[in-house]
Amino acid sequence: MENRKKVAFYTLGCKLNFSETSTIARSFEQEGFDRVDFEEVADIYVINTCSVTENADKQFKQIVKKAQKKNQKAFVAAVGCYAQLKPEQLAQVDGVDLVLGATEKFKITDYINDLSKNDMGEVHSCEISEADFYVGSYSIGDRTRAFLKVQDGCDYKCTYCTIPLARGISRSDTMDNVLKNAAEISAKDIKEIVLTGVNVGDYGKGEFGNKKHEHTFLELVQALDKVQGIERLRISSIEPNLLKNETIDFVAQSRSFVPHFHIPLQSGCDDILKKMKRRYLTDLYTERVTRIKQVMPDCCIGVDVIVGFPGETDEKFLETYNFLTQLDISYLHVFTYSERDNTEAIDMADVVPINIRNKRSKMLRGLSVKKRRAFYESQLGKEKTVLFESENKQGYIHGFTENYVKVKTPWDPALVNTLHQIELTTIDQDGIVRFNFL
């Protein structure tokens, strides 16, 4: 009997990439491959790349080396955003055999006829203008929650961002297909679904290949709230200008949507926001946070911030720092600005030196620790519901409450993927919350 070939995957970047890796993995399984962990010996290693930060570019080479250490003869394929933006560059990395762009990655099994190593990586990458069709995706089997892709691409023109170049125009899954995928996920006893996309608040645009909105993001949220069997729904990240009051108010009283929003800010200085070509100013951002806290006082609010953008003087950085200090938010994701080819920002004057970028990044990370601690302290003594994860971390099992407070208790495999009512009691030295079962 013929030995089944083994395939392993490594995902860089965002939740959207995780959902797509999972979908690509299922296509391999349908073709008779066995999926194994990336740490194991495989015949094919597929690396789903990211282009958001400079660091992700560097990581790629390390991951290729890692795969080759496991199996020198293994076939190595690169897919994803970096593969679309810099296909020739990736193809030249020693050990890479195949590079697939934005539209080709979902047909990867069609390109793998022969698993012999190539002297030079073979490239199949369309013009990004051709990335105008939609491929639905969701991740299962990797963790206790599923990432459900509802939208892809972006029509915004932020001056620092390569995502529109890597993923194409804004387009959406059909409402029927999203609901079908959600039902499939819930049938697998997965307790939480995280909605993901490049610009999820733009949902409905390009739903049937046309540019107008067939449905709104609010209508999507309302329809998903009715899907039976899903305990929790979480919105991964949504632009402040697209997070409408109606959506906030619906989440506040919904059956399954949890009180947790992740809202990109990028800068707390209006001058910098304008240079970035963001579609809001700080007043609107403050309004959104205020509205959320009015209707959901315990809501967790996460914020993306970029430091060191061209023209960010000490005074303008302090505007951002002070704006975030007074804002009622729960944690920050801090990104150090890095120059990206083919963006407007790369040609801007008043470049911030790297050492100053790093210093500012450290300051905001410190602020994030304080914000998270203050948020956790505000939740002590309250009753919440926790969903336990599947990993044993140094003898402890971790989980998250509906409003994204991280908790831990001694490892018990019976708790994996179960929901429990708890009372939050203390914060330990690691900044994680202990609790009592109710």
C-alpha positions, 0 to 999 in steps of 0.5 A, a space after each residue: 500500500 502506498 505511503 500517504 504523504 505528510 504535510 505541515 503548516 506554519 502561519 505568520 501574522 493575523 487571525 485571517 491567515 490562521 483561518 486560511 491556513 486551516 482551509 488550505 490544510 483541509 484541501 490537502 486532507 481531501 487529496 489524501 495527505 496526512 496533516 502533521 505538526 510543523 515540528 515533525 518530519 513532513 514531505 511538504 511544508 507550507 508557510 503562510 506569510 505575512 507582510 505587515 511588519 519587517 519582522 515577519 519578513 525575517 522570520 520567513 527565512 528562519 522558518 524555511 531553515 527549520 523545515 529543512 532541518 526536519 527534512 532536507 528533501 522536503 518540498 517547501 511552499 510559500 503562500 500569503 501576503 508576502 508571497 504576493 508582494 515579493 514573490 521573486 524575493 521569496 523564490 530566491 530563499 534557499 530551500 523554497 520550491 514554490 511561491 503562490 500569490 493571493 488567488 493561487 494559494 487556495 489551489 495549491 494542491 493543483 501546483 504540487 504534481 512533483 515533490 522533487 526539489 527545485 534549484 529555484 523557487 517556482 512562482 505563480 502570482 497574479 496581478 493583484 487586480 485579479 484578486 477579485 473573487 472570494 474564498 470562504 475560510 474558517 479554522 477548526 481543530 487548532 484551538 477551542 475557538 474558530 476563526 471565521 473569515 467573512 471578508 477579504 481585501 481593503 479599499 482604504 488607502 492608508 499610507 503605511 499599509 501594503 495589505 491592499 497590494 497583497 490582498 486586493 479589493 474589499 469583497 465579502 462572503 455571501 450571508 448564506 455561506 457565512 451562516 452555513 460555515 458558522 453552523 458547520 463550526 457549531 456542529 463540531 462542538 466549538 464554543 467560540 467563533 471569532 469573526 475575521 477579515 481585513 476590514 470586517 466592518 466593510 462586510 457586504 461590499 462585493 458580496 456577489 461580485 458587485 461593489 455595492 453593499 448587499 448586506 451591512 455588518 450589523 445585518 451579519 451580526 444580527 443573523 449570526 446571533 440567531 445561529 443555534 449551538 454557538 455559545 460565543 461570538 467575538 468581533 476580532 478587529 473593526 475600524 472605528 468609523 465602521 463600528 456604528 452605534 447600532 452595532 454597539 447597542 446590538 452587541 450589548 443585548 445580544 445572545 452570543 456576542 461578547 463584550 470585547 472590541 478591538 479597535 485600531 487607533 494607530 495614532 492619538 494625534 490628529 495630524 498624524 492620522 491625516 498623514 496616515 490617511 485614516 478615515 476618522 480623527 480622535 474625537 470619533 474614536 473617543 465617542 466610540 469608546 464612550 458609547 461602548 462603556 455606557 452600554 457595556 461598562 465591563 467591556 474589554 477594548 483593545 487598541 492598535 497603535 503605530 509609533 514612529 510614523 514619519 513626522 511624529 515629533 516628541 510632542 506628537 508622540 506625547 499627544 498619543 501617549 496622553 490620549 491613550 492614558 485618559 481613554 478607558 481602554 484595556 490593552 494595546 497592541 503596539 507596532 513600531 513603524 517600519 518602511 514598506 515598499 510601494 507605500 506613500 509613507 516610504 517617501 515622507 520626510 521627517 523620518 523618526 530614527 529607529 532608536 527613538 521608535 524603539 524607545 516610544 514603543 517601549 513606553 506604550 508597551 509599559 502603558 499597556 501593562 498598566 491599562 490591562 492591570 487596571 482593567 483586571 482589577 476593575 473586574 475582581 469580585 465579579 461573576 463571569 463565564 470562562 472558556 478553557 483552552 486546550 494547552 497545559 502550560 507548566 501545570 496550569 490551564 488557561 481560559 478567557 472570560 467573555 470580556 477577555 480577562 485571562 484566568 488560570 487554574 491547576 491543569 485539569 484535562 476535563 476542563 478543556 473546551 468547557 464553559 464555567 461560571 466563576 468569580 474573579 478573585 485575585 491577580 497573581 504575579 504573572 498578571 493572570 487572574 485567579 478565581 473561584 468556581 461557582 
